[in-house]
Amino acid sequence: MSTIFTPLSKGTIKVLIIDEVASMRKFAKFGLEKSFPLIVVEEAASGKEAQMKLEHSEYDLIPLRLGSARYYRR
């Protein structure tokens, strides 16, 4: 089953990945770019950095706290 998605930017889907853990950002970026050739990924290590990027660009998708499961170990 496919999902219909209309990106803000023509031709590509811009994604801003926000996570303080560099390895999580790199893992997500690699997976997205490898799986979906039309995706362009930018990274931000903090909310402040993300806010600066958002002031200058628009994004179609902004996933947050990719590694949040690690904080909920039992």
Z-matrix of the N, CA and C atoms (Angstrom, degrees):
N
C 1 1.444
C 2 1.521 1 108.27
N 3 1.307 2 117.17 1 132.32
C 4 1.462 3 120.33 2 -179.22
C 5 1.527 4 110.32 3 -106.83
N 6 1.319 5 115.02 4 155.24
C 7 1.454 6 121.74 5 179.76
C 8 1.516 7 108.55 6 -109.97
N 9 1.308 8 116.76 7 136.22
C 10 1.464 9 120.97 8 176.89
C 11 1.520 10 107.84 9 -85.93
N 12 1.323 11 115.71 10 128.48
C 13 1.460 12 121.43 11 -177.79
C 14 1.513 13 108.46 12 -136.12
N 15 1.303 14 117.51 13 127.65
C 16 1.457 15 122.02 14 177.62
C 17 1.518 16 108.66 15 -109.22
N 18 1.327 17 118.06 16 104.95
C 19 1.466 18 120.59 17 -178.51
C 20 1.517 19 112.20 18 -70.55
N 21 1.344 20 115.51 19 153.13
C 22 1.462 21 121.10 20 175.23
C 23 1.517 22 110.76 21 -65.49
N 24 1.325 23 116.19 22 -41.12
C 25 1.452 24 121.34 23 -179.37
C 26 1.519 25 109.05 24 -93.92
N 27 1.302 26 117.59 25 136.52
C 28 1.461 27 122.10 26 -177.16
C 29 1.526 28 111.31 27 -69.78
N 30 1.320 29 116.33 28 128.77
C 31 1.458 30 120.92 29 173.76
C 32 1.509 31 115.77 30 89.42
N 33 1.311 32 118.02 31 -33.63
C 34 1.453 33 120.54 32 -179.54
C 35 1.520 34 110.07 33 -127.95
N 36 1.307 35 116.08 34 161.24
C 37 1.454 36 122.61 35 175.34
C 38 1.518 37 106.73 36 -112.17
N 39 1.320 38 116.19 37 118.73
C 40 1.463 39 120.82 38 -178.17
C 41 1.522 40 110.02 39 -93.18
N 42 1.332 41 115.19 40 127.43
C 43 1.457 42 121.99 41 -178.17
C 44 1.529 43 108.55 42 -122.73
N 45 1.327 44 115.91 43 134.49
C 46 1.462 45 121.52 44 173.51
C 47 1.520 46 107.44 45 -113.47
N 48 1.319 47 117.33 46 113.30
C 49 1.458 48 122.59 47 179.59
C 50 1.523 49 108.37 48 -93.63
N 51 1.337 50 115.65 49 124.65
C 52 1.462 51 120.83 50 -179.54
C 53 1.524 52 108.57 51 -117.29
N 54 1.313 53 115.95 52 115.41
C 55 1.467 54 121.65 53 175.93
C 56 1.519 55 107.77 54 -161.94
N 57 1.321 56 116.55 55 139.79
C 58 1.466 57 119.67 56 -178.60
C 59 1.527 58 112.63 57 -74.31
N 60 1.318 59 117.39 58 -15.74
C 61 1.463 60 121.35 59 -178.12
C 62 1.531 61 109.42 60 -95.07
N 63 1.332 62 115.96 61 113.27
C 64 1.465 63 121.18 62 -175.93
C 65 1.524 64 112.51 63 -58.36
N 66 1.319 65 117.75 64 -39.78
C 67 1.466 66 119.88 65 -178.40
C 68 1.528 67 111.79 66 -64.99
N 69 1.329 68 117.59 67 -33.39
C 70 1.472 69 120.85 68 176.96
C 71 1.527 70 110.33 69 -68.18
N 72 1.334 71 116.30 70 -41.71
C 73 1.470 72 119.39 71 178.06
C 74 1.515 73 110.79 72 -62.94
N 75 1.325 74 116.48 73 -45.38
C 76 1.465 75 120.69 74 -178.56
C 77 1.534 76 111.19 75 -63.99
N 78 1.337 77 116.73 76 -41.51
C 79 1.462 78 121.91 77 179.48
C 80 1.532 79 110.18 78 -61.81
N 81 1.327 80 116.45 79 -47.18
C 82 1.464 81 120.63 80 -179.61
C 83 1.528 82 110.94 81 -65.61
N 84 1.322 83 116.56 82 -42.48
C 85 1.467 84 120.65 83 179.82
C 86 1.524 85 110.67 84 -61.59
N 87 1.319 86 116.40 85 -47.06
C 88 1.464 87 120.46 86 -179.78
C 89 1.525 88 110.50 87 -59.79
N 90 1.337 89 116.54 88 -47.62
C 91 1.466 90 120.61 89 -178.10
C 92 1.517 91 112.83 90 -62.46
N 93 1.313 92 116.71 91 -43.69
C 94 1.460 93 120.31 92 -179.69
C 95 1.520 94 112.06 93 -66.59
N 96 1.327 95 116.46 94 -48.25
C 97 1.468 96 119.76 95 -177.91
C 98 1.526 97 111.84 96 -67.17
N 99 1.310 98 117.61 97 -34.31
C 100 1.466 99 121.39 98 179.74
C 101 1.532 100 110.90 99 -71.48
N 102 1.328 101 116.16 100 -39.46
C 103 1.463 102 121.09 101 -176.42
C 104 1.521 103 113.76 102 -82.25
N 105 1.323 104 116.43 103 -31.37
C 106 1.461 105 120.90 104 -174.62
C 107 1.529 106 109.77 105 -130.96
N 108 1.328 107 117.58 106 96.37
C 109 1.469 108 121.36 107 -174.71
C 110 1.538 109 114.55 108 -59.99
N 111 1.318 110 118.64 109 -22.20
C 112 1.462 111 120.49 110 -178.25
C 113 1.527 112 113.04 111 -85.83
N 114 1.322 113 117.21 112 -1.06
C 115 1.458 114 120.57 113 -179.22
C 116 1.524 115 110.66 114 -89.36
N 117 1.321 116 115.30 115 133.31
C 118 1.463 117 123.03 116 173.79
C 119 1.520 118 106.50 117 -113.74
N 120 1.321 119 116.80 118 121.81
C 121 1.462 120 121.38 119 -174.48
C 122 1.523 121 110.85 120 -110.43
N 123 1.326 122 114.98 121 132.33
C 124 1.459 123 122.06 122 169.87
C 125 1.524 124 106.98 123 -117.39
N 126 1.328 125 116.07 124 159.22
C 127 1.459 126 120.95 125 -175.78
C 128 1.524 127 111.05 126 -124.34
N 129 1.334 128 114.73 127 150.38
C 130 1.462 129 121.60 128 172.07
C 131 1.522 130 107.43 129 -139.46
N 132 1.332 131 116.24 130 133.76
C 133 1.464 132 121.40 131 -177.50
C 134 1.526 133 112.62 132 -89.68
N 135 1.324 134 117.06 133 -9.18
C 136 1.468 135 119.98 134 -177.56
C 137 1.522 136 109.73 135 -153.00
N 138 1.317 137 114.85 136 166.42
C 139 1.452 138 119.44 137 176.50
C 140 1.513 139 112.25 138 -63.49
N 141 1.319 140 116.04 139 -37.04
C 142 1.471 141 120.93 140 179.17
C 143 1.531 142 110.77 141 -63.72
N 144 1.326 143 116.33 142 -44.81
C 145 1.467 144 120.40 143 177.94
C 146 1.526 145 110.65 144 -63.99
N 147 1.322 146 116.84 145 -40.78
C 148 1.465 147 121.16 146 178.71
C 149 1.528 148 110.56 147 -62.95
N 150 1.324 149 116.58 148 -42.38
C 151 1.457 150 120.84 149 179.83
C 152 1.528 151 110.80 150 -61.06
N 153 1.319 152 116.81 151 -40.98
C 154 1.473 153 120.52 152 177.99
C 155 1.523 154 110.42 153 -62.48
N 156 1.327 155 116.92 154 -42.57
C 157 1.469 156 120.46 155 179.48
C 158 1.531 157 110.94 156 -66.06
N 159 1.339 158 116.31 157 -39.04
C 160 1.459 159 120.70 158 -179.01
C 161 1.527 160 112.46 159 -67.89
N 162 1.311 161 117.25 160 -24.61
C 163 1.463 162 120.67 161 177.22
C 164 1.521 163 111.79 162 -70.38
N 165 1.338 164 116.79 163 -22.17
C 166 1.462 165 120.84 164 -174.66
C 167 1.519 166 114.20 165 -113.73
N 168 1.322 167 117.55 166 -6.54
C 169 1.457 168 119.35 167 -175.69
C 170 1.522 169 110.26 168 -153.40
N 171 1.330 170 116.65 169 159.75
C 172 1.459 171 122.54 170 175.08
C 173 1.522 172 108.76 171 -109.89
N 174 1.322 173 115.32 172 149.29
C 175 1.465 174 121.04 173 -178.79
C 176 1.524 175 109.42 174 -129.32
N 177 1.314 176 115.45 175 149.24
C 178 1.456 177 121.56 176 178.17
C 179 1.521 178 111.74 177 -84.95
N 180 1.326 179 116.72 178 -29.37
C 181 1.459 180 121.64 179 -176.44
C 182 1.525 181 109.08 180 -145.87
N 183 1.347 182 116.29 181 136.10
C 184 1.467 183 120.99 182 179.06
C 185 1.532 184 108.52 183 -134.87
N 186 1.336 185 117.31 184 88.99
C 187 1.467 186 118.96 185 176.39
C 188 1.535 187 110.20 186 -76.31
N 189 1.331 188 116.38 187 140.59
C 190 1.457 189 122.20 188 -177.35
C 191 1.518 190 110.89 189 -118.62
N 192 1.316 191 116.49 190 148.06
C 193 1.461 192 123.56 191 173.31
C 194 1.529 193 112.27 192 48.38
N 195 1.292 194 115.49 193 61.80
C 196 1.459 195 121.45 194 -177.70
C 197 1.527 196 112.33 195 -59.54
N 198 1.293 197 116.77 196 -35.48
C 199 1.451 198 120.31 197 -176.82
C 200 1.500 199 113.71 198 -99.07
N 201 1.322 200 118.93 199 24.04
C 202 1.462 201 120.82 200 -173.27
C 203 1.528 202 113.30 201 -61.53
N 204 1.317 203 118.64 202 -22.98
C 205 1.467 204 120.77 203 179.96
C 206 1.522 205 111.52 204 -61.79
N 207 1.318 206 117.43 205 -27.46
C 208 1.465 207 119.23 206 -178.79
C 209 1.533 208 112.13 207 -67.26
N 210 1.326 209 117.60 208 -17.10
C 211 1.455 210 121.30 209 179.98
C 212 1.528 211 112.92 210 -85.61
N 213 1.322 212 116.59 211 -8.20
C 214 1.452 213 120.34 212 -174.39
C 215 1.528 214 112.59 213 -115.19
N 216 1.307 215 117.15 214 33.29
C 217 1.466 216 120.28 215 178.36
C 218 1.523 217 109.56 216 -68.39
N 219 1.327 218 114.83 217 144.31
C 220 1.476 219 119.15 218 178.04
C 221 1.500 220 110.74 219 -108.08
